[in-house]
Amino acid sequence: MNYLVTGAAGFIGSKIAGSLIKQGHKVTTIDNLSTGYESNIPNLCKFIKGDISNYTIAKLRNEKFDAILHIAGQSSGELSFEDPVNDLSSNTTSTLLLLNFAIENKCKRFIYASTMSIYGESEGKEKFSELDTPHPKSLYAVGKLASENYLEIFNEHYEIIYTSLRYFNVYGPGQNLENLKQGMVSIYLKQFIDSNFPVVEVKGSLDRFRDLSYIDDVVDVTIESIHNKGFFNLVVNIGSGKKTKVKKVIELMHGYLGSNKNIKLSNGTPGDQFGIYANNSRLKSICNIEFRPFSEGLKNMLEELNILKIK
């Protein structure tokens, strides 16, 4: 099979592309290297450098793809407030351009990396299913939700078979430790291990929580979704179904790293969610998946980085 995987210089996209190549498939990627690194792109992956624009997509005119996996995008709620136009272009306009390309290319399968951020928050509610009404709190989430709606319309009018995968807080080896505005686990880990940070700053309450989902599990589900008809024309939560508080993340890092760094609490960031986690019953009805516990996933991540001190 021949696949287009956008964003293969980034964390999730590189892992998906690498796994597909190991399975013997051909993979092409588009990436502008704004947050990713060319060194992340797997060997044998055809690389086209550039934004997802008509000009860049034109370089693919002679290729035929069995599926498009749109993983690229600006992934920080905080940054979406700093540059909303770029966020819209990166996360929504890019989707429309790729959908138009899919029609021209006669590619009927489109998988979209969406986000749990589209749910926002509802008072007294922590666990969200795909049937819950979205209430985005960030411009990032608004753009992602718009793309989901475009996918439904392109399915209705052009028979594009879509899947919107609402990823919940993916972490693991390969996460960008230099990006301090995206990824709770990587943000704290960077501050723990870098001597340039005298303390670990936590923006918001230690009682905030996330559904932390290990990268290998997320990659397995994403690839499963390409051909498993149970995913077709659906929005699906991709999360562990477990909540992990910030204080637990900090406690485990202190222990595994043998660190005595102090924690500094500061104000939260615009649009940040206090905490939600996935009702993943739809996912589990489609495929057999068990997400590994955060304590195990974090240990794996630190072992890969060769910084695990205390097992």
C-alpha positions as CSV (number, residue, x, y, z in Angstrom):
1,M,0.0,0.0,0.0
2,N,1.0,3.6,-0.5
3,Y,0.2,6.2,2.2
4,L,0.5,9.9,2.6
5,V,1.3,10.7,6.3
6,T,1.6,14.4,7.0
7,G,3.9,15.5,9.8
8,A,6.4,12.6,9.9
9,A,9.1,14.9,11.3
10,G,7.0,15.2,14.4
11,F,6.4,13.0,17.4
12,I,3.2,11.1,16.4
13,G,3.6,11.3,12.7
14,S,7.2,9.9,12.7
15,K,6.1,6.9,14.7
16,I,3.1,6.2,12.5
17,A,5.2,6.5,9.3
18,G,7.9,4.3,10.7
19,S,5.5,1.6,11.7
20,L,3.9,1.5,8.3
21,I,7.3,1.3,6.6
22,K,8.2,-1.6,8.9
23,Q,5.1,-3.4,7.7
24,G,6.3,-3.0,4.1
25,H,4.3,-0.1,2.9
26,K,5.4,3.0,0.9
27,V,5.1,6.3,2.8
28,T,5.3,9.9,1.7
29,T,5.3,12.8,4.1
30,I,4.8,16.6,3.9
31,D,6.3,18.6,6.8
32,N,7.5,22.2,7.2
33,L,9.8,21.3,10.1
34,S,8.3,24.1,12.2
35,T,8.2,21.9,15.3
36,G,9.6,18.6,14.0
37,Y,13.1,17.6,12.9
38,E,14.2,16.1,9.7
39,S,16.2,13.5,11.6
40,N,12.8,12.1,12.9
41,I,11.6,11.2,9.4
42,P,12.1,7.4,9.0
43,N,14.4,6.0,6.4
44,L,12.7,5.1,3.2
45,C,10.0,7.7,3.8
46,K,9.8,10.2,0.8
47,F,10.0,13.7,2.2
48,I,8.5,16.8,0.7
49,K,9.4,19.9,2.7
50,G,6.8,22.6,2.9
51,D,3.5,23.8,4.3
52,I,0.5,21.9,3.3
53,S,-0.4,24.3,0.4
54,N,-1.6,23.9,-3.1
55,Y,2.0,24.5,-4.2
56,T,3.4,21.7,-2.1
57,I,0.6,19.3,-2.8
58,A,1.2,19.8,-6.5
59,K,4.4,17.8,-6.1
60,L,2.2,14.7,-5.4
61,R,0.0,15.0,-8.5
62,N,1.5,11.8,-10.1
63,E,1.2,9.7,-7.0
64,K,-1.8,7.4,-6.1
65,F,-2.4,6.9,-2.4
66,D,-4.5,4.3,-0.7
67,A,-5.1,6.5,2.4
68,I,-4.2,9.9,3.7
69,L,-3.3,10.2,7.4
70,H,-3.3,13.9,8.3
71,I,-1.2,14.0,11.5
72,A,0.5,17.3,11.0
73,G,-0.6,20.5,12.7
74,Q,0.0,23.2,15.3
75,S,-0.8,21.3,18.5
76,S,-0.7,23.9,21.3
77,G,-3.7,25.6,22.8
78,E,-1.5,28.3,24.2
79,L,0.1,29.1,20.9
80,S,-3.3,29.2,19.1
81,F,-4.0,32.4,21.1
82,E,-0.7,33.9,20.2
83,D,-1.1,33.3,16.5
84,P,-4.7,32.3,15.6
85,V,-4.2,32.8,11.9
86,N,-1.3,30.4,11.8
87,D,-3.3,28.0,13.9
88,L,-6.3,28.1,11.5
89,S,-4.0,27.6,8.5
90,S,-2.1,24.7,10.1
91,N,-5.1,22.8,11.5
92,T,-8.1,23.7,9.3
93,T,-7.1,25.1,5.9
94,S,-4.6,22.2,5.6
95,T,-7.4,19.7,6.0
96,L,-9.5,21.3,3.3
97,L,-6.6,21.4,0.9
98,L,-5.8,17.7,1.6
99,L,-9.5,16.8,1.1
100,N,-9.6,18.5,-2.2
101,F,-6.4,16.6,-3.1
102,A,-8.1,13.3,-2.0
103,I,-10.9,14.0,-4.5
104,E,-8.5,14.7,-7.3
105,N,-6.3,11.7,-6.4
106,K,-9.3,9.4,-6.1
107,C,-8.2,8.5,-2.6
108,K,-11.3,7.5,-0.6
109,R,-9.7,7.0,2.9
110,F,-8.9,9.9,5.1
111,I,-7.7,9.7,8.8
112,Y,-7.5,12.9,10.8
113,A,-5.6,13.5,14.0
114,S,-8.1,15.4,16.1
115,T,-8.0,16.1,19.8
116,M,-9.7,15.8,23.2
117,S,-9.5,19.6,23.4
118,I,-12.7,20.0,21.4
119,Y,-14.7,18.8,24.4
120,G,-13.7,21.7,26.6
121,E,-15.2,21.3,30.0
122,S,-18.6,20.9,31.6
123,E,-19.2,21.6,35.3
124,G,-19.2,18.4,37.3
125,K,-18.2,16.2,34.4
126,E,-14.8,14.6,33.9
127,K,-15.4,11.6,31.5
128,F,-16.4,12.4,27.9
129,S,-17.7,10.2,25.1
130,E,-18.1,11.0,21.4
131,L,-21.8,11.7,22.0
132,D,-21.0,14.6,24.3
133,T,-21.5,18.1,22.9
134,P,-18.2,19.9,22.2
135,H,-17.4,23.2,24.0
136,P,-14.0,24.3,22.8
137,K,-12.0,26.5,25.1
138,S,-9.1,27.3,22.8
139,L,-8.8,28.5,19.2
140,Y,-6.8,25.3,18.6
141,A,-9.8,23.3,19.6
142,V,-12.2,25.4,17.4
143,G,-10.0,24.7,14.4
144,K,-9.8,21.0,15.0
145,L,-13.6,20.7,15.5
146,A,-14.1,22.6,12.2
147,S,-12.0,20.1,10.4
148,E,-14.1,17.2,11.8
149,N,-17.2,19.0,10.5
150,Y,-15.6,19.4,7.0
151,L,-14.8,15.7,7.0
152,E,-18.5,14.8,7.5
153,I,-19.5,17.1,4.6
154,F,-16.9,15.7,2.3
155,N,-18.1,12.2,3.2
156,E,-21.7,13.2,2.3
157,H,-20.9,14.9,-0.9
158,Y,-17.8,13.2,-2.2
159,E,-17.9,9.8,-0.4
160,I,-14.6,10.3,1.4
161,I,-14.4,7.6,4.1
162,Y,-13.1,9.5,7.1
163,T,-12.1,8.8,10.7
164,S,-11.5,11.5,13.3
165,L,-9.3,10.2,16.0
166,R,-9.6,12.4,19.1
167,Y,-6.2,11.8,20.7
168,F,-5.9,12.2,24.5
169,N,-2.5,13.6,25.7
170,V,-0.1,11.3,23.9
171,Y,3.4,10.9,25.4
172,G,6.4,8.7,25.1
173,P,9.9,8.3,23.6
174,G,10.5,10.8,20.8
175,Q,8.4,13.5,22.3
176,N,9.9,17.0,21.7
177,L,11.4,18.1,25.0
178,E,12.3,21.5,23.6
179,N,8.7,22.5,23.1
180,L,7.6,24.0,26.4
181,K,4.2,24.9,25.2
182,Q,2.8,21.5,24.3
183,G,2.8,18.1,26.0
184,M,2.5,18.0,29.8
185,V,4.8,15.0,30.3
186,S,7.6,16.5,28.1
187,I,7.3,20.0,29.6
188,Y,7.8,18.7,33.1
189,L,10.5,16.2,32.1
190,K,12.5,18.8,30.3
191,Q,12.5,21.0,33.4
192,F,13.5,18.1,35.7
193,I,16.5,17.0,33.7
194,D,17.8,20.4,32.4
195,S,20.1,22.2,34.8
196,N,19.1,25.5,33.3
197,F,15.8,25.1,35.1
198,P,16.4,25.7,38.9
199,V,12.8,24.6,39.6
200,V,10.0,22.8,37.8
201,E,7.2,25.3,37.0
202,V,3.7,23.9,37.1
203,K,1.1,26.2,35.4
204,G,-2.1,25.7,37.3
205,S,-3.3,23.3,40.1
206,L,-1.5,20.1,41.0
207,D,-5.0,18.6,41.1
208,R,-5.4,19.1,37.3
209,F,-5.5,15.8,35.4
210,R,-5.0,14.2,32.0
211,D,-5.7,11.0,30.2
212,L,-2.1,10.1,29.3
213,S,-1.9,7.7,26.4
214,Y,1.4,6.0,25.5
215,I,2.7,6.6,21.9
216,D,3.0,2.9,20.9
217,D,-0.6,2.2,21.8
218,V,-1.8,5.3,19.9
219,V,0.2,4.3,16.8
220,D,-1.2,0.8,16.9
221,V,-4.8,2.1,17.0
222,T,-4.2,4.7,14.3
223,I,-2.8,2.0,11.9
224,E,-5.6,-0.4,12.8
225,S,-8.1,2.4,11.9
226,I,-7.0,2.5,8.2
227,H,-8.7,-0.8,7.2
228,N,-10.9,-1.7,10.2
229,K,-14.4,-0.8,8.9
230,G,-15.6,-0.3,12.5
231,F,-13.7,3.1,12.4
232,F,-15.2,4.2,9.1
233,N,-17.1,7.6,9.1
234,L,-16.8,7.9,12.9
235,V,-15.3,10.1,15.5
236,V,-13.4,7.9,18.0
237,N,-11.7,8.8,21.3
238,I,-8.2,7.5,21.5
239,G,-7.4,7.5,25.2
240,S,-6.7,5.1,28.1
241,G,-9.9,5.9,29.9
242,K,-7.8,6.6,33.1
243,K,-7.1,10.0,34.7
244,T,-3.7,10.9,36.1
245,K,-3.3,14.0,38.3
246,V,-0.4,16.5,37.8
247,K,0.8,15.7,41.3
248,K,1.1,12.0,40.3
249,V,3.1,12.9,37.2
250,I,5.5,15.0,39.4
251,E,5.7,12.4,42.1
252,L,6.7,9.6,39.6
253,M,9.3,11.9,37.9
254,H,10.8,12.8,41.2
255,G,11.0,9.1,42.1
256,Y,12.2,7.6,38.7
257,L,14.8,10.4,38.2
258,G,16.0,10.5,41.8
259,S,15.5,14.2,41.7
260,N,14.9,16.7,44.6
261,K,14.0,19.7,42.4
262,N,11.4,21.9,43.9
263,I,8.0,22.7,42.3
264,K,6.9,26.3,41.6
265,L,3.2,26.9,41.0
266,S,2.1,29.6,38.7
267,N,-1.1,30.7,36.9
268,G,-2.6,28.5,34.2
269,T,-2.5,29.2,30.5
270,P,-5.4,30.6,28.3
271,G,-7.8,27.9,27.2
272,D,-6.3,25.2,29.4
273,Q,-8.6,22.4,30.6
274,F,-8.6,21.5,34.3
275,G,-9.1,17.9,33.3
276,I,-11.1,15.4,31.3
277,Y,-10.5,11.8,30.4
278,A,-11.8,9.5,27.7
279,N,-14.9,7.3,27.7
280,N,-13.2,4.8,25.3
281,S,-16.1,2.3,25.1
282,R,-16.6,3.0,21.4
283,L,-12.9,2.3,20.7
284,K,-13.0,-0.9,22.7
285,S,-16.1,-2.1,20.8
286,I,-14.2,-1.6,17.5
287,C,-10.8,-3.1,18.4
288,N,-9.0,-5.0,21.1
289,I,-6.7,-2.4,22.8
290,E,-5.4,-2.0,26.4
291,F,-3.4,1.1,27.1
292,R,-0.5,0.6,29.4
293,P,-0.6,2.4,32.8
294,F,1.1,5.8,33.0
295,S,3.7,4.5,35.5
296,E,4.8,1.8,33.1
297,G,4.8,4.1,30.0
298,L,6.8,6.8,31.8
299,K,9.3,4.2,32.9
300,N,9.7,3.0,29.3
301,M,10.2,6.6,28.1
302,L,12.9,7.3,30.7
303,E,14.6,4.0,29.8
304,E,14.6,4.9,26.2
305,L,16.2,8.3,27.1
306,N,18.7,6.5,29.3
307,I,17.8,8.7,32.3
308,L,15.9,6.3,34.5
309,K,17.7,6.3,37.9
310,I,15.4,4.4,40.2
311,K,13.2,1.5,39.0
